[in-house]
């Protein structure tokens, strides 16, 4: 027999043996089934999945918050008449640049003529004259009294802020009412304005005073100061910057829709324009190296005092109080109540576990 024929015979024999083994195995499974050894304990369904756990470990928290927003020019400041009167002088014309405190216009107010009180003691009546009265036509005529001259006061009104003088609403020598707007000053100052969620306000509890602003395609990143956060989450995003004048968000944005307003003052030396998109980075705090940290999903309450569910040796969770420090939105510092190596539940009981791969922060 040739080598080729012998090789074919061997392969046919092997395939025959493999088929025989498979047939015997299928026959056994079909008619005898699988046996469980008496020593083995069969699995008993409980309907409960074991709680996921995390271990408290050492780490460091860098609480840095990034906010997208817009460069907004400050609103014009309305300048009103201090009293009802006549606009008699303009110190500057429309379109002129003024500084805070520069004279703008003057109002003349006419004071009312006050009639003096009657004399308390009336003159005594004259005794009857025994002489014959002079004839009526011989008495000299009295000269009429000249009318009283009006009394005026002048009020000089100054610019409440630096900027460009707008169009006057009152012409010269025209009357204006008290508190009526005479002119406005268009400010040339800007704010970087964004919005944060109410929960993120806890991350700003340290009240940082500045932020770094970056405008894509604009000037190099710069520091803006006087960082402020709106107080009410239901009112229109408006606040009072330096000087007390109102300044708001772009039209259509409100606290109820976008969250709490956050804003800072753009330095005058930086060239910006109204409506530019920007990114504000806020360094809100940093923990020491080697502090105890756990995921924020493991804590109920993320500011000051909180609660975790500590796992015992048998895996039973026990409610346990902790004191919290800095958080970066993913992890939180535990200043007391836990030590490195303690096991806690990954998720607060009753909370919805966040989907894998998402970085969304959960609050219990």
C-alpha positions, 0 to 999 in steps of 0.5 A: 500500500502506498503512503498516500493510501495508508494516510487516508486509512488512518484519517478515516479511522480517527474520524470514525472513533471521534464520531463513536465517542460523540454518539455515546456521550449524547446517548448517555445525556439523553437517557441517564441525565447528569447526577449531582454528588451528595457532597455538593450543595445545589445553588439556591436562588435567593432573588437578591444580588450581592451588594457591590462594594468599594474599599476606602483608599488613600488619594487626593482631591482637586476640586476644579470646576469648569463652566461654559458661558458667554462674555456679556457687556454690562448693561447701560446705566440710566441717569435720572432727574433729581427733581422736576425742573428744566434742563438748562445745561449739558456738560457733555454731548451724546457719544462722549466718553466720561469717567465716573463722577464727571458732570453730565447735565444741570437741572434748574428747579423753581422754588414755590413762593411762600406767603409769610404768615399774617402778623399776630397783632393787628394795628390799632384802629385810628382815632376819628379825624376831626379835620375835614377829609381831603377831597378824593380827587386830591389824594395821590395814587399809590404805585403798584408793587412789582411782582416777586422775582422767582427763586431757583435751585440748580442741580448738577448731575454726574456720571454714575459709571464710566462709559459712553454718553447715550442720546439725551431723552430731554432737549435743552430748556425742556421740562423733565419730571422727577426720576425721569430718565434724561440720558444713559451711560453705556458701559464698556466693561464686561463680565464672564457669565455662566451657569452651574447646577445648584448641587455644584454650588456645594463645591464652591462653599469655600467662596473662591474669588477668581477664575481663569477664562479662556476664549477659543481664538481670542486672547491668552487665558486671563484671570477674572476677579470678583467671582459671584454666584446668584442666590436664587435658583428661580429668578432671572439670572441678574445680579449687582456687580461693582457699583450696584448697577444691574447686569444680566445673562444673555436674553432667554437664560434664567436660573430656573432653566440653566441653574445658578448664575456665576459671573466674574469681572473681565479686566479692562486691559483684556480686549473682549467683545459682547457675545464671545463664547468662553470657558471658565475654570474655577479652582475651588480647593484641594485636599492634602495628599493621602486623605481617605477617599471614596466614590460620591455614589457611596455617600448620602449627602456630600457637604459637611456630614454624610452617611455611608453603608459600612459592610461587615464581615458577612457583607451586611450593610450598616448605616454609618455617619461620616464627615466630608471634605473636598469633592471633585464630583467623582470622589469625596474626601472623608475626614472622619468616620472611615479608615483606609481599607473599610468596605462600603456599598458602592451605591446608596440604598434606593439610588439608581446605579449610574450606567457604566462608562458615564461620569455623571455625578450622583447625589444621595 
